[in-house]
Amino acid sequence: MREVWLVSQSNRPKAEEILKKDDLVARQSIFVRSAGTLGIDAEGFFIIIDGSEKAITKADELLKDLAKKYEKKDAVLQKFDEMEAATAEAFGFIVGG
């Protein structure tokens, strides 16, 4: 299960710290990307968590005062997946030579 939150630049450090301090959430895959990097017209950063439903629920509780769930999460996840695939392909080209 994956979920996306939008967090302001000023709240980003605190949000990341809270997520990494929680034992359950910290064991999930957590990614932080700027909206601009993903080519999405939004102010701030996206926090993307790929993990269990229980961890997503806990992350939502932890972030309630710092970030909000992003309504267009499918667009964010599509852009994120495209970037990750391109990065993996480039790395494979460099290593595989």
PyMOL commands that set and color helices and strands:
alter all, ss='L'
color gray80, all
select helices_A, chain A and resi 12-21+23-26+53-63+73-96
alter helices_A, ss='H'
color red, helices_A
select strands_A, chain A and resi 2-7+29-34+45-50+67-69
alter strands_A, ss='S'
color yellow, strands_A
deselect
rebuild
show_as cartoon
